[in-house]
Amino acid sequence: MKKYFIYCLLLLTLITISCKSDDDVFTPIDDVDPGPVAPLVFETNLSEMGIFSGELSNLTPDSTVHLYDLNSRLFTDYAHKQRLIRMPEGEAMQYNGDSSLPVYPDNTLISKTFYYYEDENNTASNKIIIETRVLIKTEGIWKLGEYIWNNDMTEAVYSDTGTTVPVSYLDAEGITQEVQYQIPSNDDCITCHHKYEVILPIGPKLRAMNFNPQNEETSINQLQHFINIGLLEGVSSVSDIDILPDWEDEVNFDIFERGRSYIDINCAHCHQPGGYVPTGFLLDFRYETDFETTGIYAHRGQIESRIQSNIPTYMMPQIGRSIVHDEGVAMLLEYLEAIEE
């Protein structure tokens, strides 16, 4: 009886093996190819974009999203800015030997949210959140999206149309400030973000991120942090990457470096080869451009006049501000005087 049982068991095993097809071979779930990732699209509501988690007004980045900051910042009527970036899983921005824009992979998302504190002396006070600008890269092309927040700060809705939002807040001196904050239209965004008809990010250049931001995500060099967590590849040392001077830093940078840096971050996206520039006022304000060919010296009078103007068709920059940047202007006037010597 025992021999008969063993014989039957062996026979059953042989039948099972012979009947098993290649399709029946077990494949671990981790080895299954999920197929192509769906390209990012602009959803109707900001809450659907996967940028924030929890209550939207807290501006808490989703676990897949990373904070970043810039060493020298664009002026936008004294608004605060929260900058975020998300890479597709397992991918990174690539250093290509250039300290300007790295190569961002498809399905990269970059966002920038503009807000004020009701009381600038109390960062625990309510935020007045105005807009969130979003860039997504799909099939090698960057696309721009604008989300306008509602008055309750519970949601922001996609819009192609610009508008003006009145903002009232207490500044650091306790003085009430009234700002007619201008949210750009999609066409306005393209004006600043295009170069030779190609849409590109403006701020997140490697040289502008090569510093210690002291934010809640990291206190070490920002690019080194990105390398450590796998968000930046192709560079062995951050010392290989240039640094854009902080225009506010009088200790580590001289007035010539600070002046050029301010003009780079606030003006060079339009005033450079391939950018949007008015006819007859072709300039190259990029920081890396040799000073003699920037046109700054030849047009220093116009620069001085335009940065202090609020006339819409004359002031510079024309998009992104409705008031004069007092601190920036004071530094630029010092710079323009210094290049006279």
Secondary structure, 3 states (H helix, E strand, C coil): CHHHHHHHHHHHHHHHHHHCCHHHCCCCHHHCCCCCCCCCCCCCEHHHCCCECCCHHHCCECCCCEEECCCCCCCCCCCEEEEEEECCCCCCEECCCCCCCCECCCCCEEEEEEEEECECCCCCCCEEEEEEEEEEEECCEEEEEEEEECCCCCCEEECCCCEEEEEEEECCCCCEEEEEEEECCHHHHHHHHEECCEECCCCCCHHHHCCCCCCCCCCCCHHHHHHHCCCEECCCCHHHCCCCCCCCCCCCCCHHHHHHHHHHHHHCCCCCCCCCCCCCCCCCCCCCCCHHHCCCCCCHHHHHHHCCCCCCCCCCCCCCCCCCCHHHHHHHHHHHHHCCC
